[in-house]
């Protein structure tokens, strides 16, 4: 993967120092005058994984913040790493260096050197720096409305500017963007119509394959059929004729694939038929699923392209308003809720509040919690989602963001754009608030 500098890192690469606070001059801000002298740890666990390709700051500050900034109304924390800290920190204006307030650090009881600062009461928009006598300065960070929407819009602009001629990738991203439109219709409700050109291209691939007598690989065929069925369901009211065309193409693919069912994993077959049931409500897909699920729904399976077929199969089956078996749905939902609780517990038990170290696992766990939180709005799930997002955006041991405008950096070459669409799903619903019932 080509070397790429992560957003927000190098802009502030000379900001950390120790040995007392430095005053800003009239001509320069604190961010400009502070030298890169902050003590930092070089142990392996404090650096991002070596096989991820992005620029690592030469000096890693001991104070970890979210590099893209925080939303004013959200709960927000900074992490301080160091032994025998005094327990006090200062919040400074990033431009003038003026001290705004002081706060008390809270030590994690299960670690020797991890402390947290609760910044939730900081709602005034602006640019700030944190300071602690023992470990110096943090990178500057902002408090600003619309940070997540800003990234999501920039990512969508990136997709518009890049021509992707990869059918699997296009279909996979399409699935997630349709989920964004469903989760945030007031802002992204026009996405389905904007994606029609991509859908027409997927249809043309099927037409070319039929005309030439050749077949795409099975994973690609399944993803195309699932994406077309999903698009059909979401656009049935606005574009009836094109919706019917998409559903017909998806059903023809499923019919063709039934001839090689023995070569298709149960999890992939589950995803395909669950989406077709949601889109068409036909008895044939209901019966196929009931037979497949009589011994329980698949709980694991190889990915179809980059997509987890179990998650998408569950979402489609549980969302179907026609033909889904109530008892099976209750069993699936119970298993999903157990998994959500496991993820939430892992976040609580992790000093970094991420529930893991691998950015893709962190992101996909956040995706599952996002879907569950839309059904059963829960303070703990919402907090876990937010903490995972903050980790990805830089509040992690390496003080490096895993996120660019192209998506989320990952080990699998070429999947950055796809995982960007997963992050888009998470961010489209991250502002859900827990409402305490009196």
VEXDRENZA-451028 format. One record per residue (C-alpha): residue in three letters; x, y, z. Coordinates in nm, 4 decimals. Layout:
["Ala" [X Y Z]]
...
//
This chain:
["Unk" [0.0000 0.0000 0.0000]]
["Unk" [0.1299 0.3426 -0.0858]]
["Unk" [0.2608 0.5438 0.2098]]
["Unk" [-0.0026 0.7902 0.3176]]
["Unk" [0.0118 1.0510 0.5895]]
["Unk" [-0.2804 1.0260 0.8261]]
["Unk" [-0.5036 1.3294 0.8551]]
["Unk" [-0.4266 1.5708 1.1355]]
["Unk" [-0.0949 1.4113 1.2385]]
["Unk" [0.1780 1.6072 1.0642]]
["Unk" [-0.0095 1.9349 1.0966]]
["Unk" [0.0735 1.9220 1.4658]]
["Unk" [0.4010 1.7300 1.4622]]
["Unk" [0.5960 1.9855 1.6699]]
["Unk" [0.3637 2.0299 1.9593]]
["Unk" [0.4778 1.8252 2.2559]]
["Unk" [0.7237 1.9282 2.5252]]
["Unk" [0.8246 1.8804 2.8855]]
["Unk" [0.9934 2.0823 3.1523]]
["Unk" [0.7275 2.3468 3.2068]]
["Unk" [0.4684 2.5211 2.9956]]
["Unk" [0.5813 2.7553 2.7192]]
["Unk" [0.4080 3.0847 2.6607]]
["Unk" [0.2734 3.1847 2.3215]]
["Unk" [0.4034 3.4983 2.1558]]
["Unk" [0.1953 3.7617 1.9839]]
["Unk" [0.3041 3.6282 1.6467]]
["Unk" [0.2821 3.2572 1.7199]]
["Unk" [0.0339 3.0275 1.8824]]
["Unk" [0.1258 2.7782 2.1502]]
["Unk" [0.1064 2.5082 1.8857]]
["Unk" [0.3748 2.6898 1.6846]]
["Unk" [0.6101 2.7600 1.9742]]
["Unk" [0.6136 2.4303 2.1607]]
["Unk" [0.9122 2.2107 2.0698]]
["Unk" [0.8908 1.8377 2.0129]]
["Unk" [1.0498 1.7345 2.3403]]
["Unk" [0.7747 1.5390 2.5117]]
["Unk" [0.8948 1.2172 2.6710]]
["Unk" [0.7356 0.9209 2.5086]]
["Unk" [0.7543 0.5474 2.5381]]
["Unk" [0.8941 0.3371 2.2582]]
["Unk" [0.7695 0.0013 2.3828]]
["Unk" [0.6064 -0.1985 2.1097]]
["Unk" [0.2592 -0.1750 2.2622]]
["Unk" [0.2599 0.2033 2.2301]]
["Unk" [0.3145 0.2016 1.8547]]
["Unk" [0.0621 0.1228 1.5814]]
["Unk" [0.0929 -0.2210 1.4161]]
["Unk" [0.4002 -0.2323 1.1918]]
["Unk" [0.2119 -0.3799 0.8974]]
["Unk" [-0.0219 -0.0803 0.8716]]
["Unk" [0.1191 0.1705 0.6271]]
["Unk" [0.1006 0.5278 0.7455]]
["Unk" [0.3248 0.7929 0.8925]]
["Unk" [0.3974 0.7566 1.2647]]
["Unk" [0.4779 1.0747 1.4582]]
["Unk" [0.8426 1.0976 1.5609]]
["Unk" [0.7380 1.2051 1.9098]]
["Unk" [0.4388 1.0302 2.0580]]
["Unk" [0.2818 1.2358 2.3356]]
["Unk" [0.1848 1.0796 2.6640]]
["Unk" [-0.1548 1.2493 2.6426]]
["Unk" [-0.3892 1.0881 2.3905]]
["Unk" [-0.6782 1.2797 2.2375]]
["Unk" [-0.9103 1.2356 1.9398]]
["Unk" [-0.7150 1.3912 1.6545]]
["Unk" [-1.0133 1.5015 1.4470]]
["Unk" [-1.1713 1.6573 1.7548]]
["Unk" [-1.4768 1.6068 1.9712]]
["Unk" [-1.8410 1.6987 1.9263]]
["Unk" [-1.9565 1.9573 2.1867]]
["Unk" [-2.2415 1.7486 2.3285]]
["Unk" [-2.0745 1.4084 2.3471]]
["Unk" [-1.9002 1.2470 2.6405]]
["Unk" [-1.5285 1.2804 2.5810]]
["Unk" [-1.2134 1.1563 2.7470]]
["Unk" [-0.8410 1.1958 2.7049]]
["Unk" [-0.5986 0.9244 2.8137]]
["Unk" [-0.2791 1.0092 3.0059]]
["Unk" [0.0023 0.7529 3.0049]]
["Unk" [0.2718 0.7782 3.2721]]
["Unk" [0.3765 0.6546 3.6140]]
["Unk" [0.3370 0.8566 3.9306]]
["Unk" [0.1424 1.1398 3.7735]]
["Unk" [0.0422 1.4183 4.0100]]
["Unk" [-0.3212 1.3648 3.9242]]
["Unk" [-0.3809 1.7159 3.7911]]
["Unk" [-0.3909 1.8494 3.4364]]
["Unk" [-0.4496 2.1846 3.2681]]
["Unk" [-0.6691 2.2714 2.9705]]
["Unk" [-0.5068 2.5398 2.7546]]
["Unk" [-0.6170 2.7562 2.4650]]
["Unk" [-0.4233 2.6230 2.1650]]
["Unk" [-0.3625 2.9700 2.0187]]
["Unk" [-0.2688 3.1791 2.3216]]
["Unk" [-0.1516 2.9118 2.5635]]
["Unk" [-0.3756 3.0658 2.8274]]
["Unk" [-0.4924 2.8272 3.0949]]
["Unk" [-0.8669 2.7778 3.0791]]
["Unk" [-0.9226 2.5325 3.3607]]
["Unk" [-0.7684 2.2579 3.5694]]
["Unk" [-0.8964 1.9094 3.6276]]
["Unk" [-0.8249 1.5899 3.8168]]
["Unk" [-0.7096 1.2702 3.6522]]
["Unk" [-0.8794 0.9415 3.7304]]
["Unk" [-0.6509 0.6381 3.7483]]
["Unk" [-0.7520 0.3029 3.6035]]
["Unk" [-0.7349 0.0634 3.8957]]
["Unk" [-0.6318 -0.2269 3.6721]]
["Unk" [-0.3195 -0.0536 3.5354]]
["Unk" [-0.0135 0.1229 3.6719]]
["Unk" [0.0116 0.4042 3.4202]]
["Unk" [-0.3237 0.4748 3.2513]]
["Unk" [-0.5231 0.7781 3.3664]]
["Unk" [-0.8318 0.9430 3.2184]]
["Unk" [-0.9438 1.3030 3.2025]]
["Unk" [-1.3168 1.3621 3.1639]]
["Unk" [-1.3654 1.6509 2.9188]]
["Unk" [-1.7402 1.6065 2.8797]]
["Unk" [-1.8221 1.9478 3.0243]]
["Unk" [-1.6084 2.1174 2.7581]]
["Unk" [-1.8725 2.2265 2.5071]]
["Unk" [-1.7388 2.5628 2.3893]]
["Unk" [-1.6193 2.5286 2.0308]]
["Unk" [-1.2495 2.6015 1.9900]]
["Unk" [-0.8980 2.4575 1.9709]]
["Unk" [-0.7340 2.3255 2.2849]]
["Unk" [-0.4250 2.1543 2.4255]]
["Unk" [-0.3928 1.9473 2.7438]]
["Unk" [-0.0903 1.9777 2.9709]]
["Unk" [0.0489 1.7742 3.2583]]
["Unk" [0.3768 1.8578 3.4386]]
["Unk" [0.5139 1.5044 3.4180]]
["Unk" [0.4448 1.4261 3.0517]]
["Unk" [0.4021 1.7603 2.8783]]
["Unk" [0.1532 1.8538 2.6074]]
["Unk" [-0.1043 1.6727 2.4000]]
["Unk" [-0.1564 1.7269 2.0313]]
["Unk" [-0.4028 2.0120 1.9741]]
["Unk" [-0.7617 1.9051 1.9393]]
["Unk" [-1.0816 2.0852 1.8562]]
["Unk" [-1.4326 2.0885 1.9936]]
["Unk" [-1.6599 2.1484 1.6988]]
["Unk" [-2.0108 2.0688 1.5819]]
["Unk" [-2.0439 1.8354 1.2833]]
["Unk" [-1.7049 1.6630 1.2962]]
["Unk" [-1.8430 1.3190 1.2129]]
["Unk" [-2.0733 1.4492 0.9414]]
["Unk" [-1.7753 1.6358 0.7979]]
["Unk" [-1.5720 1.3167 0.7681]]
["Unk" [-1.8658 1.1245 0.6223]]
["Unk" [-1.9252 1.3929 0.3594]]
["Unk" [-1.5535 1.3949 0.2707]]
["Unk" [-1.5571 1.0165 0.2339]]
["Unk" [-1.8591 1.0293 0.0040]]
["Unk" [-1.6814 1.2944 -0.2042]]
["Unk" [-1.3837 1.0579 -0.2307]]
["Unk" [-1.6094 0.7805 -0.3596]]
["Unk" [-1.7559 1.0172 -0.6170]]
["Unk" [-1.4104 1.1113 -0.7411]]
["Unk" [-1.2785 0.7564 -0.7763]]
["Unk" [-1.3888 0.5153 -1.0455]]
["Unk" [-1.4044 0.1684 -0.8956]]
["Unk" [-1.4269 -0.1162 -1.1429]]
["Unk" [-1.4347 -0.3904 -0.8848]]
["Unk" [-1.7761 -0.5554 -0.8693]]
["Unk" [-1.7279 -0.7091 -0.5240]]
["Unk" [-1.6059 -0.3822 -0.3755]]
["Unk" [-1.8827 -0.1792 -0.5394]]
["Unk" [-2.1566 -0.4143 -0.4205]]
["Unk" [-2.0114 -0.4298 -0.0680]]
["Unk" [-1.9866 -0.0525 -0.0352]]
["Unk" [-2.3353 -0.0173 -0.1823]]
["Unk" [-2.4791 -0.2331 0.0965]]
["Unk" [-2.3281 -0.0111 0.3637]]
["Unk" [-2.4262 0.3165 0.1983]]
["Unk" [-2.7859 0.1983 0.1700]]
["Unk" [-2.7678 0.1315 0.5440]]
["Unk" [-2.6466 0.4902 0.5938]]
["Unk" [-2.9481 0.6173 0.4004]]
["Unk" [-3.1779 0.4044 0.6151]]
["Unk" [-3.0179 0.5158 0.9430]]
["Unk" [-3.0013 0.8874 0.8605]]
["Unk" [-3.2711 0.9634 0.6008]]
["Unk" [-3.2946 1.3299 0.6943]]
["Unk" [-2.9353 1.3890 0.5798]]
["Unk" [-2.8549 1.0993 0.3488]]
["Unk" [-3.1965 0.9974 0.2199]]
["Unk" [-3.0980 1.0882 -0.1368]]
["Unk" [-2.8120 0.8366 -0.1415]]
["Unk" [-3.0137 0.5600 -0.3133]]
["Unk" [-3.0903 0.7857 -0.6111]]
["Unk" [-2.7273 0.9029 -0.6189]]
["Unk" [-2.6135 0.5389 -0.6242]]
["Unk" [-2.8346 0.4415 -0.9177]]
["Unk" [-2.5465 0.4721 -1.1637]]
["Unk" [-2.3441 0.2163 -0.9672]]
["Unk" [-2.6438 -0.0170 -0.9573]]
["Unk" [-2.6922 0.0167 -1.3334]]
["Unk" [-2.3277 -0.0818 -1.3786]]
["Unk" [-2.3768 -0.3925 -1.1637]]
["Unk" [-2.6805 -0.4844 -1.3737]]
["Unk" [-2.4769 -0.4409 -1.6923]]
["Unk" [-2.2179 -0.6865 -1.5597]]
["Unk" [-2.4896 -0.9478 -1.5181]]
["Unk" [-2.6194 -0.8793 -1.8687]]
["Unk" [-2.2689 -0.9155 -2.0138]]
["Unk" [-2.2162 -1.2385 -1.8232]]
["Unk" [-2.5450 -1.3821 -1.9505]]
["Unk" [-2.4721 -1.2758 -2.3086]]
["Unk" [-2.1254 -1.4310 -2.3103]]
["Unk" [-2.2225 -1.7453 -2.1214]]
["Unk" [-1.9563 -1.6839 -1.8613]]
["Unk" [-2.0078 -1.6685 -1.4878]]
["Unk" [-1.8407 -1.4530 -1.2262]]
["Unk" [-1.7006 -1.6217 -0.9186]]
["Unk" [-1.9599 -1.7280 -0.6637]]
["Unk" [-1.8756 -1.4620 -0.4033]]
["Unk" [-1.9158 -1.1869 -0.6603]]
["Unk" [-2.2481 -1.3249 -0.7820]]
["Unk" [-2.3820 -1.3479 -0.4265]]
["Unk" [-2.2746 -0.9937 -0.3390]]
["Unk" [-2.4254 -0.8531 -0.6579]]
["Unk" [-2.7548 -1.0312 -0.5933]]
["Unk" [-2.7692 -0.9174 -0.2298]]
["Unk" [-2.6884 -0.5566 -0.3243]]
["Unk" [-2.9477 -0.5539 -0.6037]]
["Unk" [-3.2144 -0.7019 -0.3772]]
["Unk" [-3.1385 -0.4464 -0.1071]]
["Unk" [-3.1533 -0.1609 -0.3556]]
["Unk" [-3.4818 -0.2939 -0.4919]]
["Unk" [-3.6366 -0.2977 -0.1454]]
["Unk" [-3.5250 0.0548 -0.0586]]
["Unk" [-3.6385 0.2143 -0.3855]]
["Unk" [-3.9638 0.0255 -0.4501]]
["Unk" [-4.1837 0.3252 -0.3699]]
["Unk" [-3.9841 0.5892 -0.5602]]
["Unk" [-3.8726 0.3957 -0.8710]]
["Unk" [-4.1030 0.0969 -0.9095]]
["Unk" [-3.9918 -0.0156 -1.2546]]
["Unk" [-3.6183 -0.0048 -1.1817]]
["Unk" [-3.6759 -0.1655 -0.8425]]
["Unk" [-3.8522 -0.4572 -1.0130]]
["Unk" [-3.5655 -0.4881 -1.2604]]
["Unk" [-3.3129 -0.5122 -0.9767]]
["Unk" [-3.5163 -0.7720 -0.7888]]
["Unk" [-3.5614 -0.9836 -1.0999]]
["Unk" [-3.1862 -0.9822 -1.1632]]
["Unk" [-3.1173 -1.0811 -0.8026]]
["Unk" [-3.3694 -1.3663 -0.8178]]
["Unk" [-3.2287 -1.4981 -1.1444]]
["Unk" [-2.8848 -1.5082 -0.9860]]
["Unk" [-3.0170 -1.6951 -0.6818]]
["Unk" [-3.1921 -1.9452 -0.9101]]
["Unk" [-2.8704 -2.0041 -1.1019]]
["Unk" [-2.6674 -2.0407 -0.7813]]
["Unk" [-2.9109 -2.2986 -0.6426]]
["Unk" [-2.7654 -2.5402 -0.8962]]
["Unk" [-2.4338 -2.5347 -0.7100]]
["Unk" [-2.5727 -2.5051 -0.3579]]
["Unk" [-2.3415 -2.7784 -0.2252]]
["Unk" [-2.0440 -2.5526 -0.3019]]
["Unk" [-2.1897 -2.2503 -0.1175]]
["Unk" [-2.1383 -2.2026 0.2549]]
["Unk" [-2.4504 -2.1979 0.4718]]
["Unk" [-2.3655 -1.8470 0.5922]]
["Unk" [-2.3502 -1.7089 0.2368]]
["Unk" [-2.6712 -1.8892 0.1385]]
["Unk" [-2.8357 -1.7490 0.4526]]
["Unk" [-2.7401 -1.3912 0.3641]]
["Unk" [-2.8654 -1.4217 0.0067]]
["Unk" [-3.2003 -1.5795 0.0898]]
["Unk" [-3.2625 -1.3528 0.3881]]
["Unk" [-3.2172 -1.0455 0.1696]]
["Unk" [-3.4436 -1.1886 -0.0993]]
["Unk" [-3.7080 -1.2669 0.1624]]
["Unk" [-3.6922 -0.9103 0.2919]]
["Unk" [-3.7184 -0.7706 -0.0603]]
["Unk" [-3.9825 -1.0020 -0.2085]]
["Unk" [-4.1598 -1.1765 0.0799]]
["Unk" [-4.1869 -1.4903 -0.1338]]
["Unk" [-4.2678 -1.8240 0.0255]]
["Unk" [-3.9818 -1.9967 -0.1565]]
["Unk" [-3.7194 -1.7921 0.0307]]
["Unk" [-3.9089 -1.8310 0.3580]]
["Unk" [-3.9111 -2.2098 0.3156]]
["Unk" [-3.5431 -2.2188 0.2213]]
["Unk" [-3.4556 -2.0213 0.5331]]
["Unk" [-3.6739 -2.2272 0.7654]]
["Unk" [-3.5062 -2.5434 0.6393]]
["Unk" [-3.1625 -2.3857 0.6732]]
["Unk" [-3.2342 -2.2478 1.0190]]
["Unk" [-3.4106 -2.5504 1.1694]]
["Unk" [-3.0919 -2.6391 1.3570]]
["Unk" [-3.0114 -2.2753 1.4351]]
["Unk" [-2.8876 -1.9856 1.2246]]
["Unk" [-2.5242 -1.9909 1.1083]]
["Unk" [-2.3099 -1.8102 1.3670]]
["Unk" [-1.9878 -1.8161 1.1697]]
["Unk" [-1.8697 -1.8475 0.8154]]
["Unk" [-1.6084 -1.7278 0.5701]]
["Unk" [-1.6517 -1.3770 0.4409]]
["Unk" [-1.8155 -1.3135 0.1092]]
["Unk" [-1.5653 -1.0666 -0.0320]]
["Unk" [-1.5100 -0.8313 0.2636]]
["Unk" [-1.8656 -0.8775 0.3961]]
["Unk" [-1.9607 -1.0765 0.7065]]
["Unk" [-2.2517 -1.2879 0.5754]]
["Unk" [-2.3799 -1.3778 0.9230]]
["Unk" [-2.4243 -1.0144 1.0270]]
["Unk" [-2.5947 -0.9182 0.7007]]
["Unk" [-2.8073 -1.2312 0.7030]]
["Unk" [-2.9226 -1.1535 1.0563]]
["Unk" [-3.0006 -0.7912 0.9738]]
["Unk" [-3.2019 -0.8898 0.6657]]
["Unk" [-3.3912 -1.1739 0.8343]]
["Unk" [-3.4784 -0.9784 1.1478]]
["Unk" [-3.5818 -0.6785 0.9370]]
["Unk" [-3.8096 -0.8806 0.7119]]
["Unk" [-4.1740 -0.7934 0.7567]]
["Unk" [-4.2937 -1.0897 0.5556]]
["Unk" [-4.2374 -1.4543 0.6338]]
["Unk" [-3.9708 -1.4567 0.9044]]
["Unk" [-4.0303 -1.7172 1.1741]]
["Unk" [-4.0923 -1.5571 1.5145]]
["Unk" [-3.9223 -1.8283 1.7196]]
["Unk" [-3.6149 -1.8243 1.4970]]
["Unk" [-3.6021 -1.4444 1.5130]]
["Unk" [-3.6139 -1.4533 1.8942]]
["Unk" [-3.3267 -1.7021 1.9019]]
["Unk" [-3.1162 -1.4969 1.6612]]
["Unk" [-3.1869 -1.1761 1.8507]]
["Unk" [-3.0945 -1.3398 2.1793]]
["Unk" [-2.7592 -1.4468 2.0351]]
["Unk" [-2.6955 -1.1002 1.8927]]
["Unk" [-2.7752 -0.9360 2.2256]]
["Unk" [-2.5346 -1.1725 2.4022]]
["Unk" [-2.2647 -1.0744 2.1552]]
["Unk" [-2.3416 -0.7043 2.2051]]
["Unk" [-2.3076 -0.7459 2.5806]]
["Unk" [-1.9724 -0.9221 2.5355]]
["Unk" [-1.8468 -0.6345 2.3228]]
["Unk" [-1.9670 -0.3794 2.5753]]
["Unk" [-1.7970 -0.5629 2.8632]]
["Unk" [-1.4715 -0.5821 2.6675]]
["Unk" [-1.4806 -0.2036 2.6224]]
["Unk" [-1.5318 -0.1492 2.9959]]
["Unk" [-1.2453 -0.3846 3.0808]]
["Unk" [-1.0000 -0.2331 2.8319]]
["Unk" [-0.7829 0.0526 2.9667]]
["Unk" [-0.8029 0.2090 2.6200]]
["Unk" [-1.1823 0.1660 2.6089]]
["Unk" [-1.1699 0.0009 2.2674]]
["Unk" [-1.2236 -0.3636 2.3530]]
["Unk" [-0.9308 -0.4758 2.1395]]
["Unk" [-0.6321 -0.3660 1.9342]]
["Unk" [-0.7144 -0.4566 1.5750]]
["Unk" [-0.8812 -0.1542 1.4102]]
["Unk" [-1.1005 -0.3671 1.1836]]
["Unk" [-1.2312 -0.5813 1.4698]]
["Unk" [-1.2964 -0.2623 1.6673]]
["Unk" [-1.4839 -0.1138 1.3716]]
["Unk" [-1.6933 -0.4216 1.2990]]
["Unk" [-1.7884 -0.4547 1.6653]]
["Unk" [-1.9001 -0.0915 1.6509]]
["Unk" [-2.1069 -0.1748 1.3418]]
["Unk" [-2.2917 -0.4515 1.5244]]
["Unk" [-2.3502 -0.2293 1.8288]]
["Unk" [-2.4783 0.0468 1.5998]]
["Unk" [-2.7426 -0.1819 1.4570]]
["Unk" [-2.8407 -0.3193 1.7995]]
["Unk" [-2.8506 0.0293 1.9507]]
["Unk" [-3.0991 0.1316 1.6855]]
["Unk" [-3.3369 -0.1378 1.8112]]
["Unk" [-3.2738 -0.1176 2.1849]]
["Unk" [-3.1282 0.2261 2.2540]]
["Unk" [-2.8881 0.1726 2.5399]]
["Unk" [-2.6492 0.4102 2.7138]]
["Unk" [-2.3806 0.1455 2.7504]]
["Unk" [-2.3894 0.0496 2.3820]]
["Unk" [-2.3837 0.4133 2.2742]]
["Unk" [-2.0820 0.4817 2.4959]]
["Unk" [-1.9006 0.1741 2.3639]]
["Unk" [-1.9582 0.2849 2.0038]]
["Unk" [-1.8241 0.6310 2.0796]]
["Unk" [-1.5143 0.4985 2.2586]]
["Unk" [-1.4337 0.2705 1.9649]]
["Unk" [-1.4673 0.5599 1.7212]]
["Unk" [-1.2428 0.7775 1.9381]]
["Unk" [-0.9796 0.5030 1.9405]]
["Unk" [-0.9867 0.4799 1.5607]]
["Unk" [-0.9537 0.8575 1.5282]]
["Unk" [-0.6345 0.8732 1.7343]]
["Unk" [-0.6969 0.8259 2.1047]]
["Unk" [-0.4830 0.5127 2.1060]]
["Unk" [-0.1321 0.4081 2.2179]]
["Unk" [0.0309 0.5308 1.8966]]
["Unk" [-0.1564 0.8637 1.8850]]
["Unk" [-0.2245 0.7900 1.5174]]
["Unk" [-0.5547 0.7961 1.3331]]
["Unk" [-0.6524 0.4856 1.1423]]
["Unk" [-0.8933 0.6996 0.9393]]
["Unk" [-0.8346 0.8936 0.6179]]
["Unk" [-1.0747 1.0529 0.3723]]
["Unk" [-1.0476 0.7302 0.1692]]
["Unk" [-1.1646 0.5141 0.4544]]
["Unk" [-1.0055 0.3053 0.7265]]
["Unk" [-0.6521 0.1739 0.6890]]
["Unk" [-0.6339 -0.2029 0.7235]]
["Unk" [-0.4057 -0.4961 0.6549]]
["Unk" [-0.6032 -0.6135 0.3525]]
["Unk" [-0.4833 -0.4160 0.0523]]
["Unk" [-0.7666 -0.2492 -0.1350]]
["Unk" [-1.0217 -0.2666 0.1448]]
["Unk" [-0.9660 0.0845 0.2786]]
["Unk" [-1.2669 0.2156 0.0862]]
["Unk" [-1.4879 -0.0696 0.2026]]
["Unk" [-1.4078 -0.0199 0.5687]]
["Unk" [-1.4673 0.3498 0.5186]]
["Unk" [-1.8247 0.2560 0.4282]]
["Unk" [-1.8502 0.0514 0.7485]]
["Unk" [-1.7351 0.3556 0.9457]]
["Unk" [-1.9940 0.5613 0.7563]]
["Unk" [-2.2655 0.3293 0.8903]]
["Unk" [-2.1397 0.3771 1.2458]]
["Unk" [-2.1087 0.7555 1.2186]]
["Unk" [-2.4487 0.7946 1.0548]]
["Unk" [-2.6101 0.6877 1.3805]]
["Unk" [-2.3542 0.7901 1.6407]]
["Unk" [-2.5647 1.0832 1.7635]]
["Unk" [-2.8407 0.8570 1.9033]]
["Unk" [-2.8971 0.9694 2.2617]]
["Unk" [-2.9997 0.7599 2.5565]]
["Unk" [-3.3187 0.9033 2.7080]]
["Unk" [-3.3742 0.8289 3.0742]]
["Unk" [-3.7348 0.7296 3.1367]]
["Unk" [-3.8743 0.8998 3.4452]]
//
